[in-house]
Amino acid sequence: MEFYGPIIRPGTDADSVFIEVTAGCTHNGCTFCNFYRDTPFYVAPFEQIEKDLREAKQAYPNAKKVWASGGKPFALSTEKLIALGKLISKYYPDAIVSTYARIDDIFQKTVEDLKAIHASGIDDVMIGIDSGDDAVLSFVNKGYIAKDIVTECQKLDEATFPYRMIYLGRLAGKGNLFKVLEKVHIYSIRFILTI
């Protein structure tokens, strides 16, 4: 197994098989995050991903969860994400496949793209909305605003693509989580991690 960057994943995915898809983060500018400061963005070759899947299958043949590791796997193109979903499904057809996504990873993906990615075997994405408050998002250099969160999550809703959210409630007091949530389809959100 090869890992070029740190393995950062939600606690809910600690029991997953970790397969590195990317390392680092294309944004790498949030003021509160130092996970990828020293890790240039890197996309693992599919040959490496398949080699790691073969090794993982030998060690964990019946794994029920796979974490596509890296700060921004969902930044990959629709075509590459579809290929990735199919490749992981080849080795783990019954596993839930999850990964991180930033809201701006979804900007260039249509509802049809999202449906195709989900159908390929990627089951859900974990999105950092942090505070959901425009002033705070700007202050921490998140790179998008609350309206973007609502718009892109509504695309995920329309595509019936499940997602989870990371909400950093202490980032700036109470934030506006519920103002964001009332505009998206709360039933498609599997989990909200509050920190």
Secondary structure, 3 states (H helix, E strand, C coil): CCCCCCCCCCHHHCCCEEEECEECCCCCCCCCCCCCCCCCCEECCHHHHHHHHHHHHHHCCCCCEEEEECCCHHHCCHHHHHHHHHHHHHHCCCCEEEEEECHHHHCCCCHHHHHHHHHHCCCEEEEEEECCCHHHHHHCCCCCCHHHHHHHHHHHHHCCCCEEEEECCCCCCCCCHHHHHCCCCHHHEEEEEEC
